[in-house]
Amino acid sequence: MSKMTNNNITEFYGKINNSREFDYKFWQQQPPIHIFQAAYEMICDYLLLKENNVNEPRLQRSVESFQKI
């Protein structure tokens, strides 16, 4: 996935307790593709820290077998 390119810089000055409102407004203004790219980058960062490998994130799946009784 390509990196998110956004030339707008948004800053927040205030108490940490008030930052949730800022975060909510910021992400509501972003198009869906930027939200998904940010989530993908967080997954890659997590995998890099946990496994030292970011080649291809794998989906975690549960497999069940259904048979006739």
Secondary structure, DSSP 8 states (H G I E B T S, - for coil): -------------S-GGGHHHHHHHHHHHS-HHHHHHHHHHHHHHHHHHHHS--S--------------
